[in-house]
Amino acid sequence: MYYLAGFDTRSARHYHRFYAEEAARQQAIDGCRYDVGDCLPSGPQAWQWSVRRDGPGGPVETEYCFLAWNDVIHAHWPRSALRVAAALLPAYVAFVRGGLLAGTRRLSRAFHWMLLLPALYSVAALLLAGLGAAGGAWVARAAGAAPWAAGAAAVAAALAVGGAGLALAERQRVYWLARAWIFMRAWARGLPVLDERWPAFAQRVEDDRRRDPVDETLLVGHSAGSMTAAMVAAHWLDQQPPCAHDASVKLMTIGSATPLLGLIPEAGWFRAAMRRVAESGMAWVDYTAPSDPLCYALIDPFRGCGVDIAAAPGYQAKSARFDRMFDPSRYHAIRRDFFAIHFQYLKATDHPVRNDYFSLTAGPLPLEAELGDTLKVTARPAGGADAAAGTGGRAGAEAGCGAGACPVAHRPPRPGPRSRIALLGGLFSRDGRSMLNLLPERAYTVQMGSATLAGQRLFLVNAPPTVREVLAERAADFPKHHYLAEILQPLIGISLFNANGADWARQRRLVDQAFALAGLRRAFPLMSAAVDDLLARCDAVADGRPWDADAAMSGVTADIIFRTLLSMPLTPQAAQRVHEDFRGYQANAQRVMGLSALRLPTRWHLARCRRQGAAIRAAFDAPIRARWAAVEAGAPDQPEDMLAALIAARDPDTGGRLGVDDLVDQVGTLFLAGHETSASTLAWALYLLACEPARQAALRADVQALWRDRPPAYGDTRALGRVHDVFRETLRLYPPIAFYLREAAAPTALRGKPVARGDMVAVSPWLVHRHRGLWERPDDFDPDRFDTPAGRASLRSAYLPFGDGPRACPGAAFATQESVLVLARLLQHHVIEPLPGAVPRPTARLTLRSANGVQLRLRRLPQAAAPAGPG
C-alpha cells in the first residue's frame, strides 16, 4: 500500500504514530491483532513500515509506504494569518473568474460553504476591526483626548480586535482551509517540484512490484492526497505497455476533493491525468461520506471536473456511512468539527464493520470485496450520443491493438462549460480561457439556438443546410460582422478578410488572380527551404528538453509566407517578435470585442491594438514599399513572388490595380492569416501525434518510404494520405477560426425564426465539427474516420475549417501543402513526445490557440535522414 496524505505539513512519523494508535484501538473493536513495525526511511521522500493483521481469513502482511509531499506544502505555507488574509483575495478572484466557486456550488453545497468560510471569517474580522476602531476613537474623544490620541486609540483598537479575529480563524483551523485554497491555485498553475515527484513515485511503485510481487497494490490518497494519488496512478499507467496494465494495481481515494483542483482552468494537466486513469479501466474506488463537508461526496468527479469521457469502467463511488461506524453521541460531536470528521476515515470505528480503514488497507479480501456492501454509484457517461452508444473506454481496449495504433481513441483537451459569471472574467482575462467554456453542452446538439447578450441578439447555427444558407447561398444577406472591421483594422486595414460588399468583391478578384499567377509549384522550393531551416533549429533542441512547438510552428509558417510573399527569409528573432506581438494583439482584440458586445467604451484597448498592429506591420511595410517603388521605376530583375503577382494583378472588370497602401493591407492579411492559422493547426497536430506514438511511427514509415533516397519534390505531399488525414482531423478538432461572425443586413428569417437587421449570426466550426448529431465520437482524435462511409458523409456536409461559399479561404491549397510538408519532414527526422504535465488549453480569440502554449519534446532519430531541399 502506498499512502499519500492530504494538505498537511506533518511528517511520515506523525502518520505512523497515528496509524499505530488507531490500530491498537481497532483491535478492541474487531478482535483482530495488528502488529505495526517501525517507521524507516525507504528511498527519496518515502518511509515504510510493515503491518501484520491476524484475524478471520488468516494472517495478512502489508507493506505500508508513505510517499511524502509535505515538504512542498511546508514551503508554500504562509506563516502568519496576515499573509494568509493578503493572499486570499487574488485566490478568490481567480476562483470566481475560473468558475471554481460556481462549479463547486453545483456539486456540493457543503464544500461550497467551506470554500467561502475563510472569506467570511476575513470579512468579519475586517468589520470587527472597523467597529473596534470606531469604538476606540469614540471612547478616546469622550474622555477628552486630543484628535491624534483618538486616532492612535482607533488604530490600537482596530489592531487588537482584528488581530483577535485572525487568531480565532487560526484557532478554528479556518486559515488552514485558506492555506489549502491558496496552495491549490499555485499548484494548478504548476509546481515543477511536484511535476518531477509524481513520475518518481510511479517508478518506485513499479520497481517494488517487480522486485517483490504481491496480490494487490493500493494507491491510497486522503483529501488533497486523492489528487496526488491520481497523478501517481496516471504516471504509472504511462509506464505500462499500451492497452495493458496489471489489474492488481488499484486506486483508492478517501475523502476525495478532486474537483477542487480539476475545476481550476489552469489544471488541464490534472484533468488529463484523470482521463488517463478513467479510460485505462484501472479500478478506482472513491470512498467519501456525505456528512464530511470537506469532500465532494458521491459525485461523478469526471463530469464535475469537466473531463468529457465516454465511460470510466473501473470507477466506483462508495459511501463511508459514518452514521453506522460510530456511536450516535460521537457521530454528532464530530459532525460539528469539520476538521475532525474529515479525518474519521483513518480512525478506528465504534462498531465492527466491513469497510473500516484497517480492513480496507490491511484486510484479507480484495478492495472490491471489502466494499461490497456499501452504496455504489458508478460514474455516468459524460459525452452525449457517443457515450450513450458505448464507444471508447474499456470496450476498445479489450478489442486489442491492430494496424500499429491503439483502437481506444485519444480524446484531446476540450474546455467544459463554465458559469455565466466566469464568462465575464473570460472576456477580459489575460488568456481568454472562458470563451469556449461559455458554450453549454446543449450547443453541441442543437440545430440552431439563440440568446441575447447586452441587448444584442445572437443566433448560433449548426444545421448544415442553414450553415450553407448563411455562408454560401445568401452570403450577401449575411456580411461579416462590423466587430471584425473594428478589431482588425489596426492590423490589416479594410482588406480581404474584413471588407464587405463591392469593396470585398474587387479585392477578392485581385487576390485570386495573384494566387493563380504565383502558383503552388513556384512556392514549393521556398517552403522546403524554410522547413530545412526549421529542422536545423530543431536539431539543436532534440535532446528531450522542453520544446515550444507553438512558437516553432509560428516561426516556420511566418518564414514560409514571408519567403513566398517577399522572396526573403524571416529571421528567427523577427518571427519570435511577430509571434509575441500577435498574441498580445489577439488578447487586446478579444477585450475590444467583449467591451463592444457589452456596449462599453473600447478606446483604451483599441489604442493598444493600434500600437501593436503598427509594430507587426513594420515587419513587411518597408520591403513592400521598396518593391513598389522599384517596379514603378522599371527596375529589372524583380523577384517573381506573391508580391509581384499582387502588383501585376488587374481587376478584370475595371482594369484597376492595388495601390501601395492597399498592398500593405493585403500582404498583412495574407501574412498574418496565412501563417497564424497554419501555425495553430500544426502545433495542435504535433501535440496529438505526440500523444499517439504508434500512429506517429506508422506515419513515419510512410514518409521514410517516400523520401528514402531523395529529397522532397513538388507533388509528393499528395502521396502522404495518412499525414493528410491527421491534418484534416486536426482541423476538425481545432479549426483555426472557431467562430465565423456574420450580421443580418436586412430583416429575414432562418429556419422559420425571424432575424432582425443587425442581429449577429454565428457559424462555429468548433461546434459543427464536434456536433453530436453530425459526427461519430466527435471529441475523439481519429484520423481513420475519413476512411468510413459515415466519416466521408460528415466530411461532405459538416466540415468547414476553411469556410464555405464565396468567402472561403483562398489559401486552402497553400495551407494544406505547407502543413503536410512540415509534419512529414518533422516526422522524418524526429520523434515527438509529450511533456509530462503540459496539457494545452484551447482558447478562442481571433484564432484558436492554446492559452498556455504547446510544450513538447523532440528526439533526433539516429539514422541518417534523406537529403534536404526540393527536387
Secondary structure, DSSP 8 states (H G I E B T S, - for coil): -EEE--S----HHHHHHHHHHHHHHHHHHH--EEEE---EE-STTEEEEEEEEESTT--EEEEEEEE--HHHHHHT---SHHHHHHHHHHHHHHHHHHTHHHHHHHH-HHHHHHHHHHHHHHHHHHHHHHHHHHHHHHHHHHTT--HHHHHHHHHHHHHHHHHHHHHHHHHTTHHHHHHHHHHHHHHHH--HHHHHHHHHHHHHHHHHHHHS--S-EEEEEETTHHHHHHHHHHHHHHTS-TT---TTEEEEEES--HHHHHTSTTTHHHHHHHHHHHHHT--EEEEE-TT-TTS-TT--HHHHHT---S--TTEEEEE--HHHHS-HHHHHHHHT-HHHHHTGGGS--SS--TTSHHHHHHSSS-HHHHTTTS-EEE----STHHHHTT-SHHHHHHT--BTTB-SS-B---------HHHHHHHHHSSS-TTTTTTS-GGGGT-SEEEEEETTEEEEEE--HHHHHIIIIITGGGS-B-HHHHHHHHHHH-S-TTT--HHHHHHHHHHHHHHHHHH-HHHHHHHHHHHHHHHHHHHHTT-EEEEEEHHHHHHHHHHHHHHHHHHSS---HHHHHHHHHHHHHHHHHHHHHHHHHHTT---HHHHHHHHHHHHHHHHHHHHHHHHHHHHHHTT-SS---SHHHHHHH---TTT-----HHHHHHHHHHHHHHHHHHHHHHHHHHHHHHHT-HHHHHHHHHHHHHHSSSS---TTGGGG-HHHHHHHHHHHHHS-SS--EEEE-SSSEEETTEEE-TT-EEEE-HHHHTT-TTTSSSTTSB-GGGGGSHHHHHHHHHS--TT--GGGS-TTHHHHHHHHHHHHHHHHHHEEEEE-TT----EEESSSEEETT--EEEEEE-SS-----S--
